[in-house]
């Protein structure tokens, strides 16, 4: 499936959002603009602003305010990427060097702060207190999710329930905020607001499950990041949690030691173990289940090319290779 298909229906909106992003990156400090431009021009999927545009349009809401909201969401997301790469000591994202690898940790954190602050200035300009409530709560939950994940690094006793709590916070929450805030800005009926909120949550969970699956199934060139990054950081993601729970004693011990130690010395053996014990199949099935549940939420929306694009996006989330 070509991802361009679901961008096409909001191509004009998307171009306008890019313009807003470039305009809002303006700063009297050259390094802020330089790093901001580098990270925002990295060629990512921009799924979260896409969700804002598709959700609003699916409700018949076409407005410059929707475009501004999409830019706000992208600024928030980008600020979290800058911070995450510092926390994770990542050297590669979207197929090229991270900002912290090029400029160092301190500038990356501070420019992340700039983007975060700018997003709230833009929210004031948007002038919707209900939207500000959704997004401000979301940013808190995202921070909590990241801290929870950090607290579980090298913790081989992490359960599937805790893992789901982590990914709901650190990833699914901004997907949910994207769709929920768009519906709220459009002043949609409560049933549609709730349907789109739940859609965003389920889609975000499916997306992160596939991300964690690809850490053992993908290749660095396609992924745009180093395979085994999660393992190197000692992050107990679902393929590893399942292997420790359902795999043989030898497989479970191999994974347990790798999580506790960190590093990728045993990456190839672990890739074989998660494949052999069915952990990758289990993760993929769960991702498909969440994507199907997301699609079911869209039944409350009127038929339109925008709703069709949201369905296609749900299918892409689990079929992708990067």
C-alpha positions in Angstrom: 0.0 0.0 0.0 1.4 3.4 -0.9 1.2 5.8 2.0 0.8 8.8 -0.4 -2.8 7.7 -1.0 -4.0 9.0 2.4 -2.0 12.2 2.2 -3.4 13.1 -1.2 -6.9 14.0 0.1 -5.5 16.7 2.3 -2.5 17.7 0.1 -3.4 21.4 0.1 -3.9 21.5 3.8 -0.6 19.7 4.3 1.3 22.3 2.2 -0.3 25.0 4.3 0.8 23.3 7.5 4.4 23.1 6.2 4.2 26.8 5.6 3.0 27.4 9.2 5.8 25.2 10.6 8.5 27.2 8.6 7.0 30.5 9.7 6.8 29.5 13.4 10.4 28.3 13.5 11.5 31.9 13.2 13.9 32.9 16.0 16.3 35.7 16.6 18.8 33.0 17.6 20.3 31.3 14.5 21.1 28.0 16.2 17.4 27.6 17.2 16.4 28.0 13.5 19.1 25.7 12.3 18.3 22.8 14.6 14.6 23.4 14.3 14.7 23.4 10.5 17.0 20.3 10.5 14.6 18.2 12.7 11.4 19.4 11.0 12.7 18.8 7.5 13.8 15.2 8.3 11.2 13.7 6.0 9.2 11.8 8.7 5.7 10.5 8.1 4.0 13.4 9.9 1.2 11.1 10.9 0.0 13.2 13.8 -0.7 16.4 11.8 -2.2 14.1 9.1 -4.6 12.7 11.7 -5.7 16.2 12.7 -6.4 17.2 9.0 -8.2 13.9 8.2 -10.3 13.9 11.3 -11.4 17.5 11.0 -12.2 17.1 7.3 -14.0 13.9 7.9 -16.3 15.9 10.1 -16.8 18.6 7.4 -14.6 21.1 9.2 -12.3 22.9 6.9 -10.6 25.9 8.4 -7.2 27.7 8.8 -7.6 26.9 12.5 -7.5 23.2 11.7 -4.2 23.7 9.9 -2.8 25.7 12.8 -3.8 22.8 15.2 -2.0 20.4 12.9 1.2 22.5 13.1 0.8 22.7 16.9 0.7 18.9 17.2 3.8 18.5 14.9 5.7 21.0 17.0 4.9 19.1 20.2 5.8 15.8 18.6 9.1 17.2 17.3 10.0 18.6 20.7 9.5 15.2 22.2 11.8 13.6 19.5 14.6 16.0 20.4 14.3 15.2 24.0 13.9 11.4 23.5 17.0 11.2 21.3 19.0 12.8 24.1 17.5 10.5 26.8 18.1 7.4 24.6 21.5 8.6 23.4 20.3 7.9 19.8 22.6 8.6 16.9 20.3 8.0 14.0 16.6 8.8 13.3 14.8 8.8 9.9 17.9 7.6 8.2 20.2 10.4 9.3 22.2 11.7 12.3 20.1 13.0 15.2 20.4 16.6 16.3 22.2 15.6 19.5 24.7 13.6 17.5 25.4 16.7 15.4 25.1 19.6 17.9 25.3 17.9 21.3 22.8 17.2 24.1 22.4 20.7 25.5 21.3 22.5 22.3 19.0 19.6 21.4 17.2 19.8 24.8 16.9 23.6 24.7 15.6 23.7 21.1 13.1 21.0 22.2 12.0 23.4 24.9 11.7 26.2 22.3 9.5 24.1 20.1 7.4 23.0 23.1 7.0 26.7 24.2 6.2 27.8 20.6 3.4 25.2 20.4 1.7 26.7 23.4 2.0 30.2 22.0 0.3 28.8 18.9 -2.4 27.3 21.1 -3.1 30.7 22.6 -3.5 32.0 19.1 -5.9 29.2 18.3 -8.0 30.4 21.2 -9.8 27.2 22.2 -9.7 26.3 25.9 -11.1 22.8 25.3 -8.3 22.0 22.8 -5.7 23.5 25.2 -7.1 21.2 28.0 -6.7 18.1 25.7 -3.2 19.0 24.6 -1.9 20.1 27.9 -3.1 16.9 29.6 -1.7 14.9 26.7 1.8 16.4 27.2 1.7 15.5 30.9 0.7 11.9 30.1 3.4 11.7 27.4 6.1 12.8 29.9 4.8 10.3 32.5 4.9 7.6 29.9 8.5 8.4 29.1 9.5 8.5 32.7 7.7 5.2 33.3 9.6 3.7 30.4 12.9 5.0 31.8 12.1 3.5 35.2 11.7 0.1 33.5 15.0 0.1 31.6 17.0 -3.1 32.3 14.0 -4.4 34.4 13.4 -7.9 33.1 10.3 -8.3 35.4 8.3 -5.7 33.4 4.9 -7.1 32.6 2.8 -6.8 29.4 0.3 -4.6 31.3 3.1 -2.2 32.3 4.4 -2.2 28.7 0.9 -1.3 27.4 0.8 1.5 29.9 4.1 2.8 28.7 3.2 2.8 25.0 -0.3 4.3 25.7 1.5 7.2 27.4 4.6 7.8 25.3 3.1 7.1 21.8 -0.7 6.6 21.7 -1.5 9.7 23.7 -0.4 12.1 21.0 -2.3 10.1 18.4 -5.4 10.4 20.6 -4.8 14.1 21.3 -4.5 14.7 17.5 -7.9 13.1 16.6 -9.7 14.2 19.8 -8.5 17.9 19.5 -9.6 18.0 15.8 -13.0 16.7 16.7 -13.3 19.2 19.6 -12.2 22.1 17.5 -14.8 21.1 14.9 -17.4 21.1 17.7 -18.5 17.6 16.7 -21.2 15.8 18.7 -20.0 14.0 21.8 -20.3 10.5 20.2 -18.1 11.5 17.3 -15.6 13.2 19.6 -15.3 10.0 21.7 -15.1 7.8 18.6 -12.2 9.8 17.2 -10.5 10.0 20.5 -10.7 6.2 20.9 -9.6 5.7 17.2 -6.5 7.7 17.9 -5.7 5.7 21.0 -6.1 2.3 19.2 -4.2 3.5 16.2 -1.3 4.8 18.3 -1.1 1.5 20.2 -1.0 -0.5 16.9 1.6 1.9 15.5 4.0 1.4 18.5 3.5 -2.4 18.6 4.7 -2.5 15.0 7.6 -0.2 15.8 8.7 -2.6 18.5 8.2 -5.5 16.2 10.4 -3.9 13.5 13.2 -3.5 16.0 13.7 -7.3 15.6 12.3 -7.8 12.1 13.4 -4.8 10.1 16.7 -3.6 8.8 18.5 -0.4 9.6 18.4 1.0 6.0 14.6 0.6 5.7 13.8 1.6 9.3 16.0 4.8 9.3 17.3 3.8 12.7 19.6 1.2 14.1 18.0 -2.3 14.4 18.2 -3.5 18.0 18.1 0.1 19.5 15.5 -1.0 22.1 17.6 -4.0 23.1 20.8 -1.9 23.3 19.0 0.5 25.7 17.7 -2.4 27.8 14.1 -1.6 27.0 11.7 -4.6 27.7 9.3 -4.3 24.8 6.5 -6.8 24.0 8.5 -9.2 21.8 11.0 -9.6 24.7 8.3 -9.8 27.4 6.5 -12.5 25.5 9.7 -14.5 24.9 10.5 -14.4 28.7 6.9 -15.5 29.5 6.2 -18.1 26.7 9.6 -19.1 25.4 11.8 -22.0 26.5 13.8 -21.7 29.7 16.9 -21.1 27.5 15.2 -18.4 25.4 13.8 -16.7 28.5 17.2 -16.6 30.2 18.9 -15.3 27.1 16.4 -12.4 26.9 16.5 -11.7 30.6 20.3 -11.4 30.6 20.2 -9.1 27.5 17.7 -6.7 29.1 19.6 -6.6 32.4 22.9 -6.0 30.6 21.9 -3.8 27.7 23.9 -3.8 24.5 23.4 -5.9 21.3 26.1 -8.5 21.6 23.4 -11.3 21.5 21.1 -9.5 19.0 21.2 -12.2 16.3 20.4 -15.0 18.9 17.6 -12.9 20.4 16.1 -12.2 16.9 16.1 -15.9 16.4 14.5 -16.6 19.8 11.7 -14.0 19.4 10.9 -15.4 16.0 11.0 -19.1 17.1 8.8 -18.7 20.2 6.1 -16.8 18.3 6.7 -13.4 20.0 6.8 -11.5 16.7 3.6 -13.2 15.5 1.9 -12.4 18.8 2.9 -8.7 18.6 1.8 -8.5 15.0 -1.6 -10.1 15.8 -2.1 -7.7 18.7 -1.2 -4.7 16.4 -3.8 -5.9 13.8 -6.4 -6.3 16.5 -5.9 -2.7 17.6 -5.9 -1.5 14.0 -9.3 -3.3 13.4 -10.7 -1.8 16.6 -9.6 1.6 15.5 -11.3 1.2 12.1 -14.5 0.1 13.9 -14.6 3.5 15.7 -15.0 5.3 12.4 -18.5 3.9 11.8 -19.9 7.0 13.6 -18.5 9.3 10.9 -20.3 10.1 7.6 -18.9 8.3 4.5 -16.2 10.5 2.8 -12.8 10.2 1.2 -11.4 11.5 4.5 -12.9 8.6 6.5 -11.7 6.2 3.8 -8.2 7.7 4.2 -8.4 7.1 8.0 -9.2 3.4 7.3 -6.3 3.1 4.9 -4.0 4.8 7.5 -5.0 2.1 10.0 -4.1 -0.6 7.5 -0.8 1.1 6.7 0.1 1.3 10.4 0.3 -2.5 10.6 1.5 -3.3 7.1 4.5 -0.9 7.0 8.2 -1.9 7.1 9.5 1.4 8.5 
